[in-house]
């Protein structure tokens, strides 16, 4: 399932980045476009991280931790990038309060990858 989520997340990251670069360039202020681009960058990076977690999950010693890392990356993408996309497009400032929750999920995912990697050392 993590590989499916990684593929879909990567596809959506590229689509959202292209949409921002082409459709939103003249429609958003430079500040809003920068927020949108940050969301797209973190989306793409964590699609790749999700892919890595899916591969790491195949190691028996790292398995469950890597799976949790993958889900943390996926949830972090939805919350972090999703809130930045919406904030940039709608201008609803309260969405900025949600973004750090996604960042915390990213941090948790990376910590879980580190622990899973540690467990898989022979």
N, C-alpha and C positions, 0 to 999 in steps of 0.2 A: 504494500500500500504506500509506503514512503517513496518508492521509486515513481509511482503514478503521481503522487502529490508533487514530487520534485519536477517531473516533466511538465505538469500543468502549471506549476508556479513559474518555471522558467519561461514557458510560452506566454503566460500572462504578463510577466515582467517586461519582456521584449515588446509586447503589444502596448502596454501602458507607457513605456518609454517612447515608443514611436508616436503614440497619440499625443503625448506631451510636447514632443519636439516639433510635430507638424501641425496639429489641430489647435493646440493651446498657446503657441508662441505669441501670437498677436492678441489673444483674448485675455491673457492674465498679466498682471503687473510683474515686473522683474522679481519682486520678493516672493510672490505666489508661485511663479514658475520655478524659482530656486527650491521652494518647499516641495513642489511636485517632483522635481528632478532628484532631490534627496530621497524621497519615497521610492522612486524607480530604481535608484542605485542600490539602496538597501534591499529592495525586493529581489533584484537580480543576484546580488551577492549571497543572499540567504536561500535562494533557490539552489545555487551551487552547494551551499552548506548542507541543505536538506538532502541533496544527492549524495554527498559524502557521508552523511549520517546513515543513509540507507545502505550504503556499501559497508560501512563499519558495523552495522547491525548484523551482518552475515557472520561476523566473528563471534563464536560462542561465548567467549569471556566478556565481550563488550556489548553483546546483544541488546539486553533490556535498556541499558543506559543510553545506547545509541538510538534506540527507538524513541525514548523519551526526549532525547536531544532533537530528533527530527520533528517531533510534534511541537516542541518549544519553538523551533525555527518557523514552522508553519503558522502557529498561533501568533508569534511575534510579527511575522509578515502581515498577517491580516490586521492586527492592531496598529503596528507602527506605520507601515506603508499605507494601509487603508486610511488611517486618520490623517496622514499628510496629504494624500490624494484629495480627500474630502475637504480638508481645511483649505487647500489651495484653490479648489474649484468653487466652494461655497462661501468662503470667508468667515465661517462660523468659528470664532476664536476658542470656544469651549472645547473643540476637538483637540486643541493643543495639550489639554490636560490628560488626554488618553494616551498620547504618543509615548510618554515614558514607560507606561505599562508594557508596551511592545518592546521597547529597548531593554527592559528588565527580562523579558522572555528571551530575547536574543542572548543576553549575558548568561542566563541559565542554560540555554542550549549549548553555548560554547564551553561552559564549565562541565556540562555533562559529556561533551565530546572529549575533553581533556581527561576526565575520570575514566571514560570508556577506553580511551587509548592507553591509559596507565594500566588498566586491567588486562589489556590484550598483549602487554609486553611479556615475552616468554621468560 
